[in-house]
Amino acid sequence: SHNSLRARIVLRVVMVTRDFQSDTPLSEKTLALLSEIFGRNWASPEKLHHNSRQVAIHLATAKESVAQMLSIDPTELEIVGGASTALSLGISGLLTDTAIHFYFGATDRRTSGAAATLFEKRGGRTTRLESGSDGQINYSTITKSAVVTAWQSVNRETGVIQQSAPASGSICADMTCEPYAELPTQWDTAIWEPASWGGPRGIGFLAINKSSTAWRNPGAQIADYRSAPDFSVPLFIASAVALEESFTTRDDAQIAGNYQHFVTVLKSLRPDVIIAGETSPRTLRKISLILPGIEAEEALRSLEKSGFLVDSGSACITPELHPSNVLKAMGLSQAGNLRVTLRENQSRQDCEELAKALAALS
C-alpha cells in the first residue's frame, strides 16, 4: 500500500551510524529547505508571467552565489542532470573534430575512459596517461595545440592533488572531489558534483569558459542554449545553499587534526596498513587505505554493525564494489581496500574509534 511504501522509504533514510562515506549527507538546513522548495510551484523562468520572473530572479541570485564560490563567472555556469553527464558534455564538446588528440589519466573517472573509447570509434586518437605510485600524472609534456586533456584536480579516492597541468591545448577540468580545489590557470570546461559538498544527487554543474572558443554543443541544439534548460530548480537551489554552508563551516585545521590522529592510532595498531598516495600532496579529507588480509565486503558489513559507514572499491561504481582502477593504476593491491572521508561534523573520538574498529578487522 501507499502507506507501507512510505514507511519503508522513511525507514531507509534514518541515520543510525557514523558516516565516513564519500558523499556528504544533506545537512539539516538543506533538508529543511528541500521540504519547503519542493512544495512550491516553480514556474518556468523562461516565461513572462510574474511567477516566472520571480523564479528567474531566484535562479540568478543562486547562480551568482555558486559562481562566486567556484571562482567562475555566472554566465559560464550550466546546470545539468548529474556529474557524469556534466563531464561527458564537458569532454565531448571539446572533441567535435577528430583531428584532435585526446589525453586522459589512468586515475580519472571512468567517464573519461568511456569518452576516449567513443572518440576512437569516430576515428580520433587517444592517449592514456599512466600514473606514478604516488598518484601523480605528468601532464607537462602535453605541448601541442590540437589536443584536449581531461584533467582531474583532486582524485576522488585517494585525495591526491595533481601537481602538473597541460601547457597547451584545451582542458576539461574535473573538480568533482571537492569544491575548494583551484581551477588550472587555463581551462575550457570544468565540472563539479554537488553531492561532494552536501548537495543533493541528480544534478551537476558544468562551466564553459567564456574566453574559450573550443567548446561546441555535442548534442541536439535547442535554440541558443548550450545545454538543456529543463533542470530541476529545487535541486539547484538546494545545491547552492549546501555549497554556501560548506564554505561557511569549512575547517581545514580540524580536518588535519582528525586525520593525523586517525592515522597515528591506526598505524600504531596496524603497522602494515598502506595509505594510497600518502607521500603526495593531497587533501586530508580523503583516505584510501589497504589492510592486507581482509575481505572488503565482509569488512563493510562488520564496520556497519559497529556503527560505521565507509566505502570500498571504485568511487565511480561503489555499490557494486568494482575493483578500483585508481589503485591498479598506482600499482597498489586492490584487496583489502577501504575508503574513508573526513568531515567537520566528525569528532576526534569518532576518528579514533573508527581507527580501532578498522584495526580489529581480520
C-alpha positions in Angstrom: 0.0 0.0 0.0 1.0 3.6 -0.3 1.4 4.0 3.5 3.6 0.9 3.8 5.8 2.1 0.9 6.2 5.5 2.5 7.1 3.8 5.8 9.8 1.7 4.1 11.3 4.8 2.4 11.4 6.8 5.6 13.0 3.9 7.4 15.7 3.6 4.9 16.9 7.2 5.2 17.1 7.2 9.1 20.8 7.8 10.0 21.9 5.2 12.6 25.7 5.1 12.0 28.7 7.4 12.0 29.1 8.2 8.3 32.6 8.3 6.8 31.4 7.7 3.2 32.4 9.8 0.3 29.1 11.6 -0.4 28.4 14.2 2.3 25.0 13.7 3.8 22.5 16.6 3.4 22.7 19.0 6.3 19.7 19.7 8.5 19.5 23.2 6.9 19.4 21.7 3.4 16.9 19.0 4.3 14.6 21.6 5.8 14.9 23.7 2.7 14.2 20.7 0.4 10.8 20.2 2.1 10.0 23.8 1.5 11.2 24.3 -2.0 9.7 21.0 -3.4 6.4 22.1 -2.1 6.4 25.2 -4.2 5.0 25.6 -7.7 8.1 26.6 -9.7 7.0 28.4 -12.8 9.2 28.3 -15.9 11.8 31.1 -15.7 11.6 31.5 -19.5 8.0 32.9 -19.5 6.9 36.5 -18.8 4.4 35.9 -16.0 5.1 37.4 -12.6 5.8 34.0 -11.0 8.2 33.2 -13.8 10.1 36.4 -13.3 10.4 35.6 -9.6 11.8 32.2 -10.4 14.3 33.8 -12.8 15.4 36.2 -10.0 15.9 33.3 -7.6 17.9 31.4 -10.1 20.1 34.4 -11.0 20.8 35.0 -7.3 21.7 31.3 -6.7 23.9 31.3 -9.8 25.8 34.4 -8.6 26.4 32.7 -5.2 27.6 29.4 -6.8 29.8 31.2 -9.3 31.5 33.3 -6.6 32.4 30.3 -4.5 33.6 28.3 -7.5 35.6 31.2 -8.9 33.8 31.4 -12.2 31.5 33.9 -13.9 27.8 33.4 -13.5 27.4 33.4 -17.3 29.8 30.4 -17.5 27.6 28.1 -15.4 25.4 25.4 -16.8 23.2 23.1 -14.7 22.7 19.5 -15.9 21.3 16.2 -14.6 24.3 14.7 -12.8 28.1 14.9 -12.6 28.7 12.1 -15.2 26.5 14.0 -17.7 28.4 17.2 -17.0 31.8 15.5 -17.5 30.6 13.9 -20.7 29.3 17.2 -22.1 32.5 19.0 -20.9 34.7 16.5 -22.8 32.7 15.7 -25.8 32.0 19.3 -26.6 35.8 19.7 -27.0 36.1 16.6 -29.2 34.0 17.7 -32.1 37.0 17.5 -34.5 38.5 14.0 -34.9 41.9 15.6 -35.9 42.2 16.5 -32.2 44.3 14.2 -29.9 42.6 13.3 -26.6 44.6 12.7 -23.4 43.1 11.3 -20.2 44.6 10.0 -17.0 44.7 6.4 -15.8 43.3 7.5 -12.4 40.4 9.6 -13.9 36.7 8.9 -13.6 35.5 6.1 -15.8 33.5 8.7 -17.8 36.8 10.0 -19.3 37.8 6.5 -20.4 34.3 6.0 -22.0 34.7 9.3 -23.8 38.0 8.1 -25.2 36.5 4.9 -26.4 33.7 6.7 -28.2 36.2 9.2 -29.7 38.3 6.3 -31.0 35.3 4.8 -32.7 34.8 8.1 -34.5 38.4 7.9 -35.8 40.0 10.1 -33.2 43.4 9.5 -31.4 43.6 9.0 -27.7 46.4 8.5 -25.2 46.0 7.1 -21.6 48.5 8.9 -19.4 49.9 6.5 -16.7 50.1 7.3 -13.1 53.1 7.1 -10.7 52.9 5.1 -7.5 52.2 8.4 -5.8 49.1 9.0 -7.9 50.8 11.9 -9.9 50.3 12.1 -13.7 52.8 14.1 -15.8 50.7 16.5 -17.9 53.5 19.0 -18.5 54.7 17.1 -21.6 51.5 18.0 -23.5 52.6 21.0 -25.5 50.7 20.7 -28.9 47.8 23.0 -29.5 45.5 20.5 -31.3 44.9 18.4 -28.2 42.2 18.0 -25.5 43.0 16.8 -22.0 40.7 15.5 -19.3 42.4 16.8 -16.1 41.4 15.8 -12.6 42.3 18.4 -9.9 42.0 16.0 -6.9 41.4 12.3 -7.1 38.1 11.2 -5.6 39.5 8.1 -4.0 43.0 9.0 -2.7 42.7 12.8 -2.4 45.9 13.2 -4.4 46.3 16.7 -5.8 47.7 16.9 -9.3 50.9 18.9 -9.4 51.1 19.5 -13.2 48.7 20.6 -15.9 48.9 20.7 -19.7 51.0 23.5 -21.1 48.8 23.8 -24.3 45.6 22.6 -25.9 42.1 22.6 -24.4 41.3 21.3 -20.8 38.3 19.8 -19.3 38.9 20.2 -15.5 37.3 17.6 -13.3 36.6 19.3 -9.9 34.2 16.7 -8.5 36.3 15.7 -5.5 35.7 18.9 -3.5 34.6 22.5 -4.2 37.7 24.1 -2.6 40.2 23.0 -5.2 41.6 25.6 -7.6 40.9 25.6 -11.3 44.0 25.4 -13.5 45.3 28.7 -14.9 43.9 27.8 -18.3 40.7 25.8 -18.7 37.9 25.4 -21.2 35.3 23.4 -19.4 35.0 22.3 -15.7 32.6 20.2 -13.7 31.5 20.0 -10.1 29.4 17.5 -8.2 27.0 19.0 -5.6 26.9 15.6 -3.7 30.6 16.2 -2.8 29.7 19.2 -0.6 26.4 18.0 0.9 24.1 18.9 -2.0 21.6 16.6 -3.5 22.2 13.9 -6.1 20.7 14.1 -9.6 22.3 17.4 -10.6 25.8 18.5 -11.8 27.5 21.8 -12.7 29.3 22.4 -16.0 31.2 25.6 -16.6 32.2 26.7 -20.1 34.9 29.3 -20.1 33.7 32.5 -21.7 37.2 33.1 -23.1 37.3 29.7 -24.8 36.2 29.1 -28.4 37.0 25.3 -28.3 33.7 24.0 -26.9 30.8 23.2 -29.2 27.4 21.7 -28.1 27.8 18.0 -29.0 24.1 17.3 -28.7 20.9 18.5 -30.4 20.9 22.3 -30.4 17.9 23.8 -28.6 17.5 27.4 -29.7 20.6 29.2 -28.3 21.0 27.1 -25.2 24.4 25.5 -24.5 22.7 22.7 -22.5 19.2 21.6 -22.0 17.3 24.2 -19.9 15.0 21.7 -18.1 16.9 21.1 -14.9 15.4 20.7 -11.5 15.1 24.2 -10.0 14.6 22.9 -6.4 17.7 20.7 -6.7 19.8 23.6 -7.9 18.6 25.9 -5.2 19.3 23.2 -2.6 22.8 22.7 -4.1 23.6 26.4 -3.9 22.5 26.6 -0.3 24.6 23.5 0.6 27.6 24.9 -1.2 27.4 28.2 0.8 27.0 26.2 4.0 30.0 24.0 3.1 32.2 27.1 2.7 30.9 28.6 5.9 31.6 25.6 8.0 34.9 24.6 6.3 37.6 23.9 8.9 40.8 22.6 7.4 42.7 22.7 10.7 40.1 20.4 12.3 40.3 18.0 9.3 44.1 18.0 9.6 44.0 17.2 13.3 41.5 14.4 12.9 43.5 13.0 10.0 46.7 12.9 11.9 45.0 11.3 15.0 43.2 8.8 12.9 46.4 7.7 11.0 48.5 7.7 14.2 46.1 5.4 16.0 45.6 3.1 13.0 49.3 2.7 12.3 50.0 2.0 15.9 47.6 -0.9 15.9 48.1 -2.0 12.3 51.7 -1.1 11.1 51.1 -3.0 7.9 48.4 -0.5 6.7 49.0 1.2 3.4 47.6 4.7 2.6 47.4 5.3 -1.1 49.3 8.5 -2.2 50.4 9.2 1.3 53.6 10.9 0.2 51.9 13.0 -2.4 50.3 16.4 -1.9 46.7 15.7 -1.1 43.6 16.7 0.6 43.4 15.1 4.0 39.6 14.7 3.7 40.1 11.6 1.5 41.8 8.4 2.8 42.1 5.3 0.6 43.8 2.6 2.7 44.7 -1.1 2.2 44.5 -3.5 5.1 46.3 -6.7 4.0 44.5 -9.9 4.7 40.9 -8.5 5.0 38.0 -9.0 2.6 36.4 -5.6 1.8 32.8 -6.7 1.5 32.9 -8.5 4.9 34.7 -5.6 6.4 32.0 -3.2 5.3 29.3 -5.4 7.0 31.4 -5.7 10.1 32.0 -1.9 10.4 28.4 -1.1 9.8 27.5 -3.4 12.7 30.0 -1.5 14.8 28.2 1.8 13.8 30.5 3.0 11.0 29.8 3.6 7.3 32.8 3.6 4.9 33.4 2.9 1.2 35.3 0.3 -0.8 36.1 -0.3 -4.4 35.9 2.2 -7.2 34.5 5.6 -6.3 32.7 5.6 -9.6 30.7 2.4 -9.1 30.8 1.9 -5.3 27.5 -0.1 -4.8 28.8 -3.0 -6.9 32.3 -2.9 -5.3 34.0 -2.9 -8.6 37.9 -3.0 -8.2 39.5 0.4 -8.1 41.1 1.5 -11.4 42.9 4.2 -9.4 44.7 1.7 -7.1 45.5 -0.5 -10.1 47.0 2.5 -12.0 49.2 3.3 -8.9 50.4 -0.3 -8.8 48.7 -1.0 -5.4 46.8 -4.0 -4.3 43.0 -3.7 -4.7 42.4 -6.4 -2.0 41.6 -5.1 1.4 40.8 -1.6 0.2 38.6 0.7 2.2 37.9 4.4 1.7 37.3 7.0 4.5 36.1 10.6 4.1 36.6 13.1 6.9 34.2 16.0 7.5 33.8 18.8 10.0 30.9 17.1 11.9 33.1 14.2 13.0 34.9 14.3 16.3 38.4 13.2 17.1 36.8 10.5 19.3 34.8 9.3 16.2 38.0 9.0 14.2 39.9 7.2 17.0 37.1 4.7 17.4 36.9 4.1 13.6 40.7 3.5 13.5 40.3 0.9 16.3 37.4 -0.7 14.5 39.5 -1.0 11.3 42.5 -2.4 13.2 40.3 -5.1 14.7 39.2 -6.4 11.3 40.6 -9.7 10.3 
